Amino acid sequence: MFDLAGKRVYVAGHRGMVGGAIVRRLASEDCKVLVNEPRVDLREQAAVREWFAANSPDVVVVAAARVGGIHANSTYPAEFLYDNMMIEANVIEAARQADVAKLLFLGSSCIYPKMAPQPITEDALLTGPLEPTNEWYAIAKIAGVKLCQAYRRQYGCDYISAMPTNLYGPGDNFDLENSHVLPALIRKAHEAREAGAPSIEIWGTGTPRRELLHVDDLADGCVFLLKNYSGDEHVNVGSGEDVTIAELAAIVSEVVGFEGSITHDLSRPDGTPRKLMSGDKIAAMGWAPRIGLREGIADAYRAFLAQDIRR
């Protein structure tokens, strides 16, 4: 077991939904949390190395990333590939040079093949073609996983990787063009209810299935892995359950109080048909999520209302 007590823990990406949740979770640990302040561009190698030399972290969590949904991935492929590869390469190499004792890299479930057998086990990585609508982000994240493995093998670094499923919760991006499906649905349902609109529209057929995990559960899983896992293979972190996009839209409508109908824009892509990850590996270590989907969506809706992104 790796002891966090007394450690200086750097959370790269603390302004994002995931990084913010990890900072909140670490508040209950006996450690000093470090964040990127004053702000350093993690794509710039020299600046990152200087920050590490000045702050001397013992532990690093790489939660920083350029993220977005299908539209954002399709519109900005170069940025999704370049920015994410630069961030992870600079932070991981700076951690090695600073003799960081432990590092956790956060990937994404989109690293797996589009038609991977369900539920997806960790060994499905690189066994088939990726989903074209998010391959740029996926390739960058696969590179991060392999970088951690390479540093472990060549330098003996205790670097591990976790693969979260689709995440949601406080700090999410509710932009209708660049967000993921759940926050987009929350905003659509809320605005339709306020306007008295008769319906909301979802992309595609509504049949693809998605696994969803509240970001606070992910943060708890990350701290668990930092303490209890040291291995070459990445570890899935998910809820173990999935719903169709249509079912998700119905649940969101109920939580928000929107009573209209749900229509489909069939000109928009569906994305991966199903993406349910196996959580057997982390479950065998003794960890499980605690926040149910309806409860989590209600929490995300409260965060949306508090954030008031329309101002």
C-alpha positions as CSV (number, residue, x, y, z in Angstrom):
1,M,0.0,0.0,0.0
2,F,1.3,3.4,-1.0
3,D,0.9,6.0,1.9
4,L,-0.3,9.5,0.9
5,A,0.3,10.8,4.4
6,G,2.7,13.8,4.3
7,K,3.0,13.6,0.5
8,R,2.9,16.6,-1.8
9,V,0.3,15.6,-4.5
10,Y,0.2,17.6,-7.7
11,V,-3.1,17.4,-9.6
12,A,-2.6,18.5,-13.1
13,G,-5.8,19.8,-14.5
14,H,-7.4,21.0,-11.3
15,R,-9.6,23.5,-13.1
16,G,-11.4,20.7,-15.0
17,M,-14.3,18.5,-13.8
18,V,-12.0,15.5,-13.1
19,G,-9.1,17.4,-11.6
20,G,-11.5,19.4,-9.4
21,A,-13.1,16.3,-8.1
22,I,-9.8,14.7,-7.2
23,V,-8.7,17.9,-5.4
24,R,-12.0,17.6,-3.3
25,R,-11.4,14.0,-2.6
26,L,-7.8,14.5,-1.5
27,A,-9.0,17.1,1.1
28,S,-9.8,14.1,3.3
29,E,-6.3,12.7,3.0
30,D,-3.3,13.8,5.1
31,C,-1.4,15.3,2.2
32,K,-0.5,18.6,0.7
33,V,-2.4,19.3,-2.6
34,L,-0.5,21.2,-5.3
35,V,-2.1,22.8,-8.3
36,N,-0.9,24.6,-11.4
37,E,-0.8,28.1,-9.9
38,P,0.4,30.5,-11.2
39,R,-0.9,28.9,-14.4
40,V,1.7,27.1,-16.5
41,D,0.9,25.9,-20.1
42,L,1.4,22.2,-19.8
43,R,2.1,22.0,-23.5
44,E,5.4,23.9,-23.0
45,Q,8.2,21.6,-21.9
46,A,10.5,24.1,-20.3
47,A,7.7,25.7,-18.3
48,V,6.6,22.3,-17.0
49,R,10.1,21.3,-15.9
50,E,10.6,24.6,-14.1
51,W,7.3,24.2,-12.3
52,F,8.3,20.7,-11.1
53,A,11.8,21.9,-10.0
54,A,10.2,24.7,-8.0
55,N,7.4,22.7,-6.3
56,S,8.9,19.2,-5.8
57,P,5.8,17.0,-5.9
58,D,6.0,13.5,-4.5
59,V,2.9,12.3,-6.3
60,V,1.3,13.4,-9.6
61,V,-2.2,12.9,-11.0
62,V,-2.4,13.7,-14.8
63,A,-6.0,14.8,-15.1
64,A,-5.2,17.7,-17.5
65,A,-6.5,17.2,-21.0
66,R,-8.3,18.8,-23.9
67,V,-11.7,17.1,-23.9
68,G,-15.1,17.3,-25.7
69,G,-17.8,15.3,-27.4
70,I,-18.2,14.0,-30.9
71,H,-18.6,17.4,-32.5
72,A,-15.5,18.8,-30.8
73,N,-13.4,15.8,-31.7
74,S,-14.5,16.0,-35.3
75,T,-13.9,19.7,-35.6
76,Y,-10.6,20.1,-33.8
77,P,-8.7,16.8,-34.6
78,A,-5.2,18.4,-34.6
79,E,-5.8,20.2,-31.3
80,F,-7.1,17.0,-29.6
81,L,-4.1,15.0,-30.8
82,Y,-1.3,17.5,-30.3
83,D,-2.4,19.2,-27.1
84,N,-3.1,15.9,-25.3
85,M,0.2,14.3,-26.4
86,M,2.2,17.4,-25.3
87,I,0.5,17.6,-21.9
88,E,1.0,14.0,-21.0
89,A,4.6,13.7,-22.4
90,N,5.7,16.9,-20.7
91,V,4.2,16.1,-17.3
92,I,5.3,12.4,-17.3
93,E,8.9,13.2,-18.3
94,A,9.1,16.1,-15.8
95,A,7.9,13.7,-13.1
96,R,10.7,11.3,-13.9
97,Q,13.3,14.0,-13.8
98,A,12.0,15.2,-10.4
99,D,12.0,11.7,-9.0
100,V,8.3,11.6,-8.3
101,A,7.4,8.6,-6.3
102,K,4.1,7.8,-7.9
103,L,2.1,9.0,-10.9
104,L,-1.5,8.2,-12.0
105,F,-2.4,8.9,-15.7
106,L,-6.0,9.3,-16.5
107,G,-7.1,8.0,-19.9
108,S,-10.6,7.4,-21.3
109,S,-12.8,4.5,-22.3
110,C,-12.6,5.7,-25.9
111,I,-9.2,4.0,-26.1
112,Y,-10.9,0.7,-26.8
113,P,-11.8,-0.6,-30.2
114,K,-15.2,0.5,-31.6
115,M,-16.5,-3.1,-31.7
116,A,-14.8,-4.5,-28.6
117,P,-16.6,-7.4,-26.9
118,Q,-18.8,-6.1,-24.0
119,P,-18.2,-5.6,-21.2
120,I,-14.7,-4.3,-22.3
121,T,-11.8,-5.8,-20.4
122,E,-8.4,-4.1,-20.1
123,D,-6.8,-6.6,-22.5
124,A,-9.0,-5.3,-25.4
125,L,-6.7,-2.4,-26.0
126,L,-5.3,-2.3,-29.5
127,T,-7.2,-5.3,-30.7
128,G,-9.3,-3.5,-33.3
129,P,-10.1,-0.2,-35.1
130,L,-11.1,2.9,-33.0
131,E,-14.4,4.8,-33.2
132,P,-13.7,7.4,-36.0
133,T,-15.6,10.2,-34.2
134,N,-13.1,10.3,-31.3
135,E,-10.0,8.6,-32.6
136,W,-7.8,11.7,-32.2
137,Y,-8.4,11.9,-28.5
138,A,-8.2,8.1,-28.2
139,I,-4.8,7.9,-29.9
140,A,-3.4,10.6,-27.6
141,K,-4.7,8.7,-24.6
142,I,-3.3,5.4,-25.8
143,A,0.1,7.1,-26.1
144,G,-0.2,8.2,-22.5
145,V,-0.9,4.7,-21.3
146,K,2.0,3.3,-23.3
147,L,4.3,6.1,-22.0
148,C,3.6,5.1,-18.4
149,Q,4.3,1.5,-19.3
150,A,7.5,2.4,-21.0
151,Y,8.7,4.5,-18.1
152,R,7.9,1.7,-15.7
153,R,9.9,-0.8,-17.8
154,Q,12.9,1.3,-18.7
155,Y,13.2,3.5,-15.6
156,G,11.4,1.5,-12.9
157,C,8.9,4.4,-12.3
158,D,5.8,3.6,-10.3
159,Y,3.5,5.0,-12.9
160,I,0.0,3.6,-13.3
161,S,-3.0,4.4,-15.6
162,A,-6.8,4.4,-15.0
163,M,-9.4,4.3,-17.7
164,P,-12.6,6.2,-16.6
165,T,-15.9,5.6,-18.4
166,N,-18.1,8.5,-19.5
167,L,-18.1,11.0,-16.6
168,Y,-20.5,13.7,-15.4
169,G,-21.0,15.9,-12.4
170,P,-20.0,19.3,-10.9
171,G,-17.7,21.2,-13.1
172,D,-19.0,19.7,-16.3
173,N,-19.1,21.5,-19.7
174,F,-22.7,22.3,-20.6
175,D,-22.0,23.9,-24.0
176,L,-24.4,22.4,-26.5
177,E,-21.8,22.1,-29.3
178,N,-18.7,20.9,-27.4
179,S,-20.0,18.9,-24.4
180,H,-20.7,15.3,-23.9
181,V,-24.2,13.8,-24.1
182,L,-25.4,14.0,-20.5
183,P,-24.6,17.7,-19.8
184,A,-26.0,18.6,-23.2
185,L,-29.2,16.8,-22.3
186,I,-29.4,18.5,-19.0
187,R,-29.1,21.9,-20.6
188,K,-31.6,21.1,-23.4
189,A,-34.2,19.8,-21.0
190,H,-33.8,22.7,-18.6
191,E,-34.1,25.4,-21.4
192,A,-37.0,23.5,-23.0
193,R,-38.9,23.4,-19.7
194,E,-38.2,27.1,-19.1
195,A,-39.4,28.0,-22.6
196,G,-42.4,25.7,-22.5
197,A,-41.1,23.9,-25.6
198,P,-42.9,20.8,-26.7
199,S,-39.8,18.6,-27.3
200,I,-36.1,18.3,-27.1
201,E,-33.9,16.8,-29.8
202,I,-31.2,14.2,-29.4
203,W,-28.5,13.1,-31.9
204,G,-28.9,9.9,-33.9
205,T,-31.2,7.0,-33.2
206,G,-31.0,7.0,-29.4
207,T,-30.1,3.3,-29.4
208,P,-26.3,3.5,-28.5
209,R,-25.7,2.5,-24.9
210,R,-23.5,4.4,-22.6
211,E,-22.0,3.7,-19.2
212,L,-21.9,6.7,-16.9
213,L,-20.0,7.4,-13.7
214,H,-20.3,10.4,-11.3
215,V,-17.0,12.3,-11.2
216,D,-16.8,12.0,-7.4
217,D,-16.9,8.2,-7.7
218,L,-14.0,8.4,-10.2
219,A,-12.0,10.6,-7.8
220,D,-12.5,8.1,-5.0
221,G,-11.4,5.3,-7.4
222,C,-8.3,7.3,-8.3
223,V,-7.2,7.7,-4.7
224,F,-7.9,4.1,-4.1
225,L,-5.6,3.1,-7.0
226,L,-2.9,5.5,-5.8
227,K,-2.9,3.7,-2.5
228,N,-3.4,0.1,-3.6
229,Y,-2.2,-0.5,-7.1
230,S,1.1,-0.7,-8.8
231,G,1.1,-2.5,-12.1
232,D,1.9,-2.3,-15.8
233,E,-1.7,-2.7,-17.1
234,H,-4.2,0.1,-16.9
235,V,-7.3,-0.3,-14.8
236,N,-10.9,0.4,-15.8
237,V,-13.0,2.6,-13.5
238,G,-16.7,2.6,-14.2
239,S,-20.2,2.0,-12.9
240,G,-20.7,-1.4,-14.5
241,E,-24.1,-0.4,-15.9
242,D,-25.2,1.3,-19.1
243,V,-28.4,2.8,-20.6
244,T,-29.4,3.8,-24.1
245,I,-29.2,7.5,-25.1
246,A,-33.0,7.5,-25.3
247,E,-33.3,6.1,-21.8
248,L,-30.8,8.7,-20.5
249,A,-32.8,11.5,-22.1
250,A,-35.9,10.2,-20.4
251,I,-34.2,10.1,-17.0
252,V,-32.8,13.6,-17.5
253,S,-36.2,14.9,-18.4
254,E,-37.8,13.5,-15.3
255,V,-35.0,14.9,-13.0
256,V,-35.2,18.4,-14.7
257,G,-39.0,18.4,-14.8
258,F,-39.4,18.6,-18.6
259,E,-42.6,16.9,-19.7
260,G,-42.3,17.2,-23.5
261,S,-41.4,14.6,-26.1
262,I,-38.0,13.5,-27.3
263,T,-37.2,13.7,-31.1
264,H,-34.2,12.5,-33.1
265,D,-31.9,14.2,-35.5
266,L,-31.0,11.3,-37.7
267,S,-28.5,13.4,-39.7
268,R,-26.2,13.3,-36.6
269,P,-23.9,10.4,-35.9
270,D,-24.6,7.8,-33.2
271,G,-21.0,7.1,-32.3
272,T,-19.9,3.8,-30.8
273,P,-22.9,1.4,-30.5
274,R,-22.0,0.3,-27.0
275,K,-19.2,1.1,-24.6
276,L,-19.6,-0.8,-21.3
277,M,-16.3,-1.5,-19.4
278,S,-15.6,-4.4,-17.2
279,G,-14.9,-3.3,-13.6
280,D,-13.8,-6.8,-12.4
281,K,-10.2,-5.8,-11.9
282,I,-10.7,-2.9,-9.6
283,A,-13.6,-4.7,-7.9
284,A,-11.3,-7.6,-7.0
285,M,-9.1,-5.0,-5.3
286,G,-12.0,-3.9,-3.1
287,W,-13.4,-0.8,-4.7
288,A,-16.9,0.0,-6.0
289,P,-18.8,3.1,-7.0
290,R,-21.5,4.5,-4.6
291,I,-23.5,7.1,-6.5
292,G,-26.5,5.9,-8.5
293,L,-27.3,7.3,-11.9
294,R,-30.5,9.2,-11.0
295,E,-29.0,10.6,-7.8
296,G,-25.9,11.6,-9.8
297,I,-27.9,13.3,-12.5
298,A,-29.8,15.3,-9.8
299,D,-26.5,16.4,-8.4
300,A,-25.2,17.4,-11.9
301,Y,-28.4,19.4,-12.4
302,R,-27.9,21.3,-9.2
303,A,-24.4,22.1,-10.3
304,F,-25.7,23.3,-13.6
305,L,-28.2,25.6,-11.9
306,A,-25.4,26.9,-9.6
307,Q,-23.0,27.4,-12.4
308,D,-25.6,29.4,-14.5
309,I,-23.5,29.0,-17.7
310,R,-25.8,31.3,-19.6
311,R,-24.6,34.5,-17.9
